[in-house]
């Protein structure tokens, strides 16, 4: 009969061996002596789009509940962490060891009910302790940490724009920045749509961008009033568009860009009809 402690130690050893192999492979890719030109050309900034892309692919895999895909996508995301740490090490900034030690210390520090003698009754008390400790770490008072502008700025800095806007809208409404009824939101939508159209008659791109942003933010507020998730809605539209385009390509006997617009519309409607059946 196997010893549970021995089995656990063997598991830890296998995990560490696999991680060490990954670290060595990435170091080799970044080596000026026989490394990969693409990897050597990367900087922390050039890799930002890949971090975002890989994070979204992990989310997609998790939603699909495809375990093989989840393993693969988590691996791709882990690669981004190791690669960022290797580049930082090459520049003499920090190492993967410091990254791992930092998050470990943070987890221990922010879970005193697990690693110390603090007692909590429920998950809400855990959250409150987390926020209090986090504020102390940043040198903030609890009053400063609770400022609405601080909370909203965190969403702006850490979330994709559509998700950030949705959270900002909810928090602002709870704080009193809210219309009396949904008709007020529709009026605001009409106002912002008019202002956006007017901005397009000018050549000032920054003004056009600002008005487009105002219009999108109002649409997100409309979604909130109707208890709709703007991110989910847009994701669904993207998926339907791709599905219809795929059907069109199956119906087509030549590349789509060889078709006239009216013929593309017929293919689109044909694809839409079949997918709706």
WORA-V890126 format. One record per pair of residues at least 12 apart in sequence whose ideal C-beta (glycine too) atoms are under 10 Angstrom apart, sorted by sequence separation. I is the first residue (numbers start at 1). GAP is how many residues later the second one is. If there is no record, write none. Layout:
i->(I:I)
gap->(GAP:GAP)
//
This chain:
i->(30:57:58:61:62:84:85:113:114:138:152:155:156:195:196:199:200:252:26:29:60:61:83:85:113:132:154:155:198:199:220:58:59:82:85:112:128:131:155:196:197:216:219:57:58:61:81:84:85:111:131:135:152:153:155:195:196:199:251:252:57:58:110:113:151:152:155:195:196:199:248:251:56:57:58:82:112:151:152:194:195:196:250:251:55:58:81:111:112:193:196:197:248:249:54:57:58:81:110:111:152:192:195:196:248:251:252:54:57:58:110:131:148:151:152:192:195:196:247:248:251:54:55:56:109:110:112:151:192:193:194:247:248:250:54:55:110:111:192:193:196:245:248:249:53:54:110:148:152:191:192:244:245:247:248:251:53:54:109:110:148:151:191:192:244:247:248:250:54:55:109:192:193:244:246:247:50:51:54:148:188:189:192:193:244:245:247:50:53:54:106:109:110:148:188:191:192:241:244:247:52:106:109:148:190:243:244:247:50:51:148:188:189:243:246:50:51:188:189:244:106:187:244:48:51:186:189:240:243:47:50:51:185:188:189:50:185:188:240:47:48:185:186:47:184:185:185:44:182:185:186:44:47:182:185:42:43:46:184:185:42:179:44:178:182:39:42:43:44:177:181:182:42:178:179:39:40:44:178:39:43:165:169:173:44:168:169:172:29:40:170:165:166:169:170:173:161:165:168:169:173:22:26:30:167:168:169:25:29:162:165:166:169:170:26:27:31:161:165:166:169:22:26:30:161:164:165:169:22:25:26:29:30:163:166:26:28:32:162:165:166:19:23:26:27:30:31:161:165:22:26:30:22:26:169:23:27:166:19:23:27:166:166:165:166:163:165:166:162:163:162:163:162:26:160:162:23:159:162:23:162:22:23:19:19:56:55:52:63:60:59:56)
gap->(12:12:12:12:12:12:12:12:12:12:12:12:12:12:12:12:12:12:13:13:13:13:13:13:13:13:13:13:13:13:13:14:14:14:14:14:14:14:14:14:14:14:14:15:15:15:15:15:15:15:15:15:15:15:15:15:15:15:15:15:16:16:16:16:16:16:16:16:16:16:16:16:17:17:17:17:17:17:17:17:17:17:17:17:18:18:18:18:18:18:18:18:18:18:19:19:19:19:19:19:19:19:19:19:19:19:19:20:20:20:20:20:20:20:20:20:20:20:20:20:20:21:21:21:21:21:21:21:21:21:21:21:21:21:22:22:22:22:22:22:22:22:22:22:23:23:23:23:23:23:23:23:23:23:23:23:24:24:24:24:24:24:24:24:24:24:24:24:25:25:25:25:25:25:25:25:26:26:26:26:26:26:26:26:26:26:26:27:27:27:27:27:27:27:27:27:27:27:27:27:28:28:28:28:28:28:28:28:29:29:29:29:29:29:29:30:30:30:30:30:31:31:31:32:32:32:32:32:32:33:33:33:33:33:33:34:34:34:35:36:36:36:36:37:37:37:38:39:39:39:39:40:40:40:40:41:41:41:41:41:42:42:43:43:43:44:44:44:44:44:44:44:45:46:46:47:47:47:47:48:48:48:48:48:49:49:49:49:50:50:50:51:51:51:51:51:52:52:52:52:52:53:53:53:53:53:53:54:54:54:54:54:54:54:55:55:55:55:55:55:55:56:56:56:56:56:56:56:57:57:57:57:57:57:57:58:58:58:58:58:58:59:59:59:59:59:59:59:59:60:60:60:61:61:61:62:62:62:63:63:63:63:64:65:65:66:66:66:67:67:68:68:69:70:71:71:72:72:72:73:73:74:74:77:81:104:105:108:172:175:176:179)
//
